[in-house]
Amino acid sequence: MKVLIVYGTVEGQTRKIARFMENVLQEDGHQVIIANAVEEPPEPDDFDAVFVGSSVHIQKYNTLIRDYVQENIDTLNGKPSVFFSVSMAMASSIEEEHNEVEQIAKDFLKETQWNPKKVWHMAGALKYTQYNYFKKLIMRSIAKKEGGSVDTSQDHEYTDWPKVKEQVLSFINNIKEHK
């Protein structure tokens, strides 16, 4: 199958997840095109399935992802599509944090009128080594509250890679079965 993966990223973890999905799909024999939302991604018309992902920052998704979804809404709603949401809140053990991110996703989908077949919430990463002084302090404070790592001398990744692989293959196999 031909699969399109479009992503919006700020710190690079959503790109890393998209690249991981690309590798999983290629190893399973699929043709994959991957595109960053800032690079004018292709329209989804010629693809059998579309994966669109964005990180959450300040309780919002990437505006370029929102624009892409709105510009291609009819096509996205007419074919198998997935929205993957990346946030540090999903690494938290605090249930309210999960609920908040799920609500942000619901609001995004309602605003764009997109009805993906699946919505996946994935934990991101703390990229302390990439943050400026103030962002490092803010992220450390948030991590401390949520039970994450406060060691700012290194980055900390919370993405569940085996789960991502299982979700991608399950979704693609489900499409193949219903073709």
C-alpha positions, 0 to 999 in steps of 0.5 A, a space after each residue: 500500500 501507499 502510505 503518507 505520513 505528515 507530521 508537525 514537530 517543535 523539538 523533533 520527537 514527533 519527527 522521530 516517531 514518524 520516521 519510526 512508523 515509516 521504517 515499520 511500514 517499509 519493513 512490512 513492504 509498503 511504499 511510504 512518503 513522509 513529510 514535515 508540515 513545514 515543507 508543503 506535504 503532498 496532498 493525500 489523494 493518491 495514498 491508501 492510508 494517511 498518518 498525521 501527527 503533531 506534538 502538543 505545545 501550550 495546549 495546542 497542535 501545530 498550526 501547519 498540521 491544522 491547516 493541512 487537515 483543513 485543506 484536505 478534509 474531504 480526502 482525509 475523511 474519505 480514506 483510512 487515516 490516523 491522528 497521532 498526538 505526541 505529548 509529555 502529558 501521556 508520560 505522566 502518572 496523573 490521570 487528569 493530564 491524560 484527560 486534558 490531552 485527550 480533550 485537546 485532541 477532541 477539540 482539534 478534531 471537532 474544529 477541523 471536522 476530521 474523523 480519523 479512524 484512529 487517534 493515538 496518544 503517545 508520550 514524547 520526550 524531555 529534550 533538556 539539552 536542547 532547551 534554553 535556560 528558561 525553558 529548561 527550568 519550566 520543563 523541569 518544574 513540570 516534570 517534577 510535578 508529573 513524576 518525570 526526570 528532573 536530571 537536566 544534563 541529558 534528554 529523556 525519552 518516554 515514547 513506547 516504541 513497541 506499542 507504536 509498532 503494534 498500533 501501526 501494523 494493526 491499523 495497516 493489517 486491518 485496512 488490508 483485510 477490508 480491501 
